[in-house]
Each structure stands twice: as structure tokens, then as C-alpha cells.
Amino acid sequence: MNDLTLLREAGPEAPPFTPAARSAARAALLDEIAGPAPRRSRRPGRRVVLRLGAAVVAAAAAWTGAVLVAAPDGPGAPADSVTLVDFAMPTFPLTPDPVPDGLRPAFDGDGTGASIAAYDDATGAHGFTLYVSEDEPEGIGDEGAPGFDLEASTEVSVDGREADLVRYSREWCTGDQATGCGHRSFTRLQWERADDQWVVVLAHGRYRAPERVLAIAESLVDRPQPAVLDIGLAPAGWSVQAFKMGRVLSLVNDSYEQQTLTVHLPLPEDVVPPDQLLDQLMGPVGPVVPVTVHGRPAQLVLCDAGYLGQRIWYLQAQFEDGTTFTLQVPDAFTQEQVVQFAEQVTHNP
């Protein structure tokens, strides 16, 4: 089930979903989902600004197996002010050299660094994903997937190290696929590239040929790559919670884990016209405040988070190339700090 289908079918009592609600839904669940998928896929969810209805939240939680909102456990209180400091995003440790033409990476990870780099062409039909971990992965990871069919398994070598090469197929859905799922074939290569560095290459489409997968593996060099979605500032005492797909980045208050901020790049069809923003948001408690970010007009709204009595700022802004991004940050930020933070958000697709 793709995200739009889930949002449409779950919770018949819920109100109709606005583009802003769909956008926040995608951002939130990407932020909450724990653990890698074979490739990047968009999934719906909930973030505090736009309340989507209990039925939808329950359906999303059941679908992902994740707890979307945790109750506070133990001492602590949300910050009522922040100090912005210089901040460096975690990196992905490896780079294919050269990078195949027409492919650009998007990274998934947390505060310890990026663990997944997905390289896809513009259609999403061809590409490969790199996984890096300290521990040896157990199994293929897709054995229980619908339609799983193991085609072949063999031992090979990568730069003189033993490796396992597996070819299989399974049902596969993309996040915005309106026609449902199809069958996709994969080639998976796994080996211990260095001590305590296990690497998996999972390839599909025209990159699935075993010789091409081996060439990708042998091309990897120790060259850290920065995240696609980056920030130059962060509140002191906050750390990266997760980043996914080059579209979502969340930070968490280390002293109060229920206080977070999110940077999100909505899909073009989910961008809300500025003159409709106040009507699309659920829980606004103030007017649209016009501000300027990256030299372009931006819109700032104070909202009721609908969670633990918190309020947040919702900012819709654009990069210099016109790409829209949104921020959801606690009202511990001043208006000036929201703009200061947004000025340091960058996107390098």
C-alpha cells in the first residue's frame, strides 16, 4: 500500500487531507521509522503540527510496527529557549569512484552517521544502495517479503576478501506508485571490507548484473560524503535523531527527547501556495508572519502542536533555486532564530 492509499483508506472518521497534511505525514513517519529498507520508499505518518486523526495514526503505527509518539519517561522538561551554535552533519564513510553517470546519492542515518546511501536514476528503475555496518548482517533481509524467490547464491571475492553474491526477486512497491506493486529483481553482495566494516551492495535494474555489482564494490574508496540535506546551525545540546532520503532531517533535545525539530523537503505536488497556508495548517494560533529566507519571501506561523501542550513554529521557505522546504521547530526558538536557522539549511541534490 502506498502512502496516499493509506491516508485515503485509514480512518474513515478523519477529515479530508490537505496537501500540507500529506506533506507532514510523509515527513513524520520517515522521521520515526527505525531500521533500513531495501531501498528508499515514502511512507505516511504524523508530525505534531498537522493532526491527522487518531484512526490514521493508529493505522500508520500498526503498518510500520513503530511507536509514533512516546510519552515522557523520567525527569526533564522541554527547553523554553535555545542557543544556536555551529553544527556539522554526520557523513557517509564511502564513495564509489567514479560515481556512475546519472546517479546521485541520498542518505539515511542517525547521530552516529549515515548507514545507507541510495543511488538511483531519475526514474527509480535503475540503481543500487550501499549499506555499511559494524556487525555482520544476518541473512538477506528480504526472505519474508511477499513474492520472495531466491534465484542463485555464490561465493565471490572483492579485493581479495570473501563475499557472498545472491540474486533474488520479490514484490516491490514505490511510495507514490498508484498502480500497486510489481516484481523486481535484485543482486546483493555482502562482505567485510575492513575490520568491523561490513558492506552490502543491493542493485536493481541495469546495475543488477553480477559483474557490474562487483565493479561497484571494488570502486569504493574511504571518502566521507556529506548529507544531501544539511544544516549549519543547531540548538546547543541537541543532536541528530534521523535523516532519510535527502528529504527529512530531525534533531532531538538530548535532555528531553519529546522535543524535536524537523526539516522537510515536500514533494512538488504537496507545496502549499502561501496564500492558502493558514487554511491548510491545523492548529494555527497566530497569523502568517512574512519573513525573508535565502533572499526569498517565506511564511512563518505559530501552531499548537497538539502534543504535551507544546507549540511550534511552522516555516515554509525556499532555497535560492526555488525548491520549497519547511521547518517545524519548538517555540523555544524566537522568530529571529527560526529565520537564522533556516538561512543555514542547504540542499545539495
GIGI-V460612 format. One record per residue. N is the residue number from 1. RES is the residue in one small letter. PSI is psi in whole degrees, -180 to 180 (none if undefined). OMEGA is omega in degrees with one decimal (none if undefined). D_CENTER is the distance of its C-alpha to the mean C-alpha in Angstrom with 1 decimal. Layout:
n={N N}
res={RES RES}
psi={PSI PSI}
omega={OMEGA OMEGA}
d_center={D_CENTER D_CENTER}
//
This chain:
n={1 2 3 4 5 6 7 8 9 10 11 12 13 14 15 16 17 18 19 20 21 22 23 24 25 26 27 28 29 30 31 32 33 34 35 36 37 38 39 40 41 42 43 44 45 46 47 48 49 50 51 52 53 54 55 56 57 58 59 60 61 62 63 64 65 66 67 68 69 70 71 72 73 74 75 76 77 78 79 80 81 82 83 84 85 86 87 88 89 90 91 92 93 94 95 96 97 98 99 100 101 102 103 104 105 106 107 108 109 110 111 112 113 114 115 116 117 118 119 120 121 122 123 124 125 126 127 128 129 130 131 132 133 134 135 136 137 138 139 140 141 142 143 144 145 146 147 148 149 150 151 152 153 154 155 156 157 158 159 160 161 162 163 164 165 166 167 168 169 170 171 172 173 174 175 176 177 178 179 180 181 182 183 184 185 186 187 188 189 190 191 192 193 194 195 196 197 198 199 200 201 202 203 204 205 206 207 208 209 210 211 212 213 214 215 216 217 218 219 220 221 222 223 224 225 226 227 228 229 230 231 232 233 234 235 236 237 238 239 240 241 242 243 244 245 246 247 248 249 250 251 252 253 254 255 256 257 258 259 260 261 262 263 264 265 266 267 268 269 270 271 272 273 274 275 276 277 278 279 280 281 282 283 284 285 286 287 288 289 290 291 292 293 294 295 296 297 298 299 300 301 302 303 304 305 306 307 308 309 310 311 312 313 314 315 316 317 318 319 320 321 322 323 324 325 326 327 328 329 330 331 332 333 334 335 336 337 338 339 340 341 342 343 344 345 346 347 348 349}
res={m n d l t l l r e a g p e a p p f t p a a r s a a r a a l l d e i a g p a p r r s r r p g r r v v l r l g a a v v a a a a a w t g a v l v a a p d g p g a p a d s v t l v d f a m p t f p l t p d p v p d g l r p a f d g d g t g a s i a a y d d a t g a h g f t l y v s e d e p e g i g d e g a p g f d l e a s t e v s v d g r e a d l v r y s r e w c t g d q a t g c g h r s f t r l q w e r a d d q w v v v l a h g r y r a p e r v l a i a e s l v d r p q p a v l d i g l a p a g w s v q a f k m g r v l s l v n d s y e q q t l t v h l p l p e d v v p p d q l l d q l m g p v g p v v p v t v h g r p a q l v l c d a g y l g q r i w y l q a q f e d g t t f t l q v p d a f t q e q v v q f a e q v t h n p}
psi={127 173 -40 -36 -43 -46 -33 -37 -26 135 73 -17 -11 154 162 147 129 164 -39 -38 -43 -42 -47 -33 -48 -48 -42 -48 -33 -39 -35 -27 131 139 146 152 165 -38 171 139 145 137 148 165 -155 136 160 -24 -47 104 122 -3 141 -35 -42 -42 -43 -41 -43 -41 -43 -37 -45 -20 14 150 118 -38 121 143 151 139 108 179 166 160 150 146 141 3 159 156 120 133 163 145 139 126 149 160 164 133 -18 157 131 135 104 162 129 142 139 1 136 142 155 141 147 142 -168 -158 -19 -11 172 135 -9 134 116 124 114 153 180 -25 -19 1 -17 136 -168 159 137 133 136 133 159 -32 152 125 145 119 -174 -34 -19 8 -35 6 150 135 15 132 113 120 -41 152 131 159 134 -172 147 114 42 1 141 142 156 127 124 137 131 172 162 165 147 132 140 155 -35 22 113 -19 10 -153 153 -176 133 142 142 154 130 126 129 135 164 101 -37 171 126 27 97 136 139 133 122 112 151 170 -142 -8 3 -18 133 -41 -32 -38 -44 -38 -39 -47 -44 -13 -9 135 158 83 102 143 133 160 150 -43 117 158 148 -12 157 156 138 135 7 155 167 129 -48 154 143 138 7 12 -20 134 129 142 154 143 115 -21 -9 94 -12 -4 114 169 153 135 132 137 102 155 152 -38 -11 -2 130 129 138 -35 -6 -1 -46 -35 -29 -33 143 128 18 138 11 172 170 122 115 130 177 129 131 34 9 154 141 163 132 130 134 131 152 123 -21 24 116 27 15 154 151 159 135 120 131 122 -179 148 173 -26 3 -6 131 141 159 153 143 108 152 157 7 -24 141 166 -41 -37 -34 -46 -41 -44 -47 -34 -24 3 130 157 123 77 none}
omega={178.6 -171.2 -178.9 177.2 179.2 -178.8 -178.8 -171.3 -177.5 173.4 -178.6 179.6 -175.7 176.9 178.4 -176.7 175.8 174.1 179.1 179.2 177.8 -179.6 178.4 179.0 178.4 -176.5 -172.1 -174.7 172.9 179.0 -172.3 -173.2 178.5 175.4 -175.8 168.4 -179.1 172.5 179.5 173.0 -177.9 179.2 -178.0 179.3 -175.9 171.3 -165.4 -174.4 -170.2 -175.8 -171.3 179.8 -174.3 -177.2 -179.7 179.6 179.8 179.5 179.4 179.6 179.7 -178.1 -175.3 -173.9 -177.3 172.7 -172.7 -178.1 -179.1 175.9 179.2 176.6 178.7 -176.4 177.4 179.4 178.3 178.0 176.1 173.1 179.4 171.3 -179.1 -179.0 176.5 -174.3 177.4 179.7 172.2 -176.5 171.2 -166.2 -171.7 177.1 169.8 -178.7 7.0 172.4 179.4 -178.9 174.7 -179.4 174.5 -175.4 165.4 -168.9 170.0 177.4 178.4 -175.4 -180.0 179.7 178.0 179.5 -178.1 172.6 -178.0 178.0 -178.7 171.5 -174.1 -178.6 -174.8 -176.8 -175.7 177.4 179.4 178.7 176.3 174.8 178.9 178.8 176.4 -176.2 178.6 177.8 179.6 178.5 -179.5 -178.5 -178.2 -173.9 -178.1 -177.1 177.5 176.1 -177.2 179.2 178.6 -174.8 -178.0 176.8 -177.7 176.4 179.1 176.1 176.4 -178.3 176.5 178.9 179.8 -178.6 177.9 179.6 -176.9 174.6 -179.0 175.3 -179.3 171.5 -174.8 179.0 170.9 -170.1 -176.1 -177.0 -174.9 -174.3 178.3 -172.1 172.8 178.3 -178.6 179.0 -177.9 165.2 -175.4 178.4 -178.2 176.5 175.6 -174.1 176.4 179.2 179.6 171.8 176.8 -177.6 173.1 169.3 178.4 -171.8 178.5 -179.7 -176.0 177.0 -173.5 -178.7 -176.2 -179.2 178.5 177.1 178.1 178.8 176.5 -178.7 -177.5 -179.9 -174.0 178.0 179.4 -179.9 -177.0 178.1 177.7 178.1 177.9 177.6 -169.2 175.8 178.8 179.9 173.6 174.6 176.0 -179.7 176.1 179.5 178.7 174.1 179.1 168.0 -171.8 168.2 -174.1 -177.9 -175.9 175.6 178.3 173.6 -178.1 173.8 -175.8 -179.6 -178.1 -168.4 177.3 179.3 -175.6 169.2 -176.4 169.4 -174.2 170.5 180.0 172.4 -176.8 -177.9 -179.9 -179.7 -177.6 174.5 -175.8 -177.6 178.1 -170.9 -176.3 179.1 -176.7 -178.9 173.1 178.3 176.8 178.4 178.5 -179.5 170.6 179.2 178.6 177.8 178.3 179.0 -178.0 177.9 -177.6 176.6 177.7 -174.6 -176.6 -177.5 173.1 -174.9 169.1 -176.9 -176.4 -173.0 175.7 177.6 -176.8 171.4 179.2 171.2 173.4 -179.7 169.9 -174.9 -179.9 168.2 -176.8 179.8 178.1 177.0 -177.9 169.8 179.2 173.2 168.9 -174.1 -179.3 177.2 166.9 172.0 166.8 176.7 -178.4 179.8 175.9 179.9 179.2 177.8 -176.8 179.2 -177.8 174.7 179.8 -179.0 -177.1 -175.1 none}
d_center={18.4 15.9 14.1 17.0 19.5 18.3 18.4 21.7 23.3 22.3 24.4 27.4 28.4 25.4 25.9 24.8 21.2 21.0 18.5 17.3 16.9 15.0 12.6 12.2 12.0 8.9 7.2 8.9 8.5 4.9 5.9 9.0 8.8 10.5 11.5 10.6 11.4 13.8 11.6 8.3 9.0 8.3 9.6 11.4 11.9 13.5 13.3 16.7 17.8 18.1 19.9 19.5 22.4 23.0 23.4 19.9 18.3 20.6 19.8 16.1 16.9 19.4 17.2 14.5 17.0 15.0 16.7 14.8 17.2 19.5 22.9 24.0 25.8 28.2 29.3 27.4 26.9 24.4 25.1 27.3 26.9 24.7 25.7 23.3 23.6 22.5 19.2 17.9 14.3 14.1 14.7 14.5 18.2 19.2 19.9 21.6 24.8 25.3 22.0 23.0 23.8 21.4 18.2 15.5 12.8 9.0 7.9 6.2 8.4 10.2 13.4 15.4 13.6 11.2 12.3 10.8 11.6 11.6 14.5 15.2 17.9 17.8 18.7 16.3 19.5 20.0 18.1 17.2 14.6 15.6 15.2 17.0 18.4 21.6 22.8 24.0 21.7 23.8 24.4 22.6 19.9 20.5 24.1 23.7 21.7 23.8 26.2 25.6 28.5 29.2 31.0 31.9 31.4 33.1 33.3 32.9 32.6 30.3 32.2 34.7 32.4 32.4 29.4 28.7 28.0 27.2 27.1 26.1 24.9 23.2 22.1 18.9 17.0 14.5 12.5 15.0 18.0 20.9 23.3 21.8 21.3 23.1 24.1 22.5 24.0 22.4 23.9 22.7 24.1 24.0 26.0 26.5 26.2 27.5 28.5 25.6 23.2 22.4 20.7 19.7 19.7 18.7 20.0 20.8 22.9 25.2 23.6 24.6 28.2 29.0 30.5 27.5 25.2 27.7 27.9 24.2 24.6 27.7 26.1 23.6 24.6 23.8 22.2 19.1 16.5 14.7 11.1 10.7 9.8 12.5 14.8 18.5 19.3 18.3 20.6 22.9 22.2 18.5 15.9 12.2 10.8 7.3 4.8 2.1 4.3 6.2 5.5 4.3 6.5 8.8 12.4 15.0 18.8 20.2 23.3 21.9 18.6 18.7 18.3 14.9 13.6 10.5 10.0 8.6 9.8 11.3 12.7 16.3 17.8 16.2 17.5 20.3 23.6 24.6 27.8 26.1 23.4 25.7 26.5 23.0 21.8 22.9 24.5 25.5 28.3 29.1 29.6 27.3 28.0 28.0 26.8 26.1 23.0 23.1 26.5 25.3 25.9 23.2 23.4 23.1 23.7 24.4 23.2 24.1 21.0 22.9 22.1 24.6 26.4 23.8 23.4 20.7 20.6 18.7 18.7 18.2 18.9 18.9 18.8 22.1 21.3 20.8 17.0 16.1 13.6 13.9 14.2 15.0 17.1 20.1 23.5 24.4 23.5 26.4 26.0 26.8 24.1 21.4 22.7 23.2 19.6 18.4 20.8 19.1 15.6 15.4 13.6 14.8 13.8}
//
